[in-house]
Amino acid sequence: MAKDFVKDDSIGKVIEEIGTGKACFTQGNIEDLRNALKKGGWDAAEAKAAQFAGTDGYTDLLGIIATMRKHNLSPEAGDDVLKNVFQIRSGHV
């Protein structure tokens, strides 16, 4: 469950800033970002998100990435957030 990974202040702040609401991206988008993040870190995740340019998902995903970077999350912690992003958005975290 998503609550299991909320163990430090940085992740808690990221979850708070992501907030609840409709996600403008798909599970496939998230899987693509997670794979890029695991293989190449934050820059690779941003490059992958850029492939969705011109969509609402692009803006939403870049905002999430920027929030995680702002709070200095490691790529591993960022992967946990992305893995649970739909639960975060639904308010079940």
Residue pairs with C-beta under 8 A, 6 or more apart in sequence:
1 87
2 84
2 87
2 88
2 92
2 93
3 93
5 11
5 77
5 80
5 81
5 84
6 12
6 15
6 93
10 71
10 72
10 73
10 77
11 71
11 73
11 77
11 80
11 81
13 71
14 67
14 68
14 71
14 73
14 81
15 81
15 88
15 93
17 67
18 64
18 67
18 81
18 85
18 88
18 89
19 88
19 89
20 88
20 89
20 90
20 91
21 89
22 89
23 60
23 85
23 86
23 89
24 55
24 56
24 57
24 59
24 60
25 52
25 57
25 60
25 61
26 57
27 86
29 52
29 57
29 61
30 82
30 83
30 85
30 86
32 48
32 51
33 45
33 48
33 49
33 61
33 65
33 82
34 79
34 82
34 83
35 48
36 44
36 45
36 47
36 48
37 44
37 45
37 75
37 78
37 79
37 82
38 75
38 79
40 47
41 75
42 65
42 68
42 69
42 75
42 78
45 65
45 75
45 78
46 62
46 65
49 58
49 61
49 62
49 65
50 58
50 62
52 58
52 61
64 81
64 82
64 85
65 78
68 77
68 78
68 81
73 81
81 88
84 93
87 93
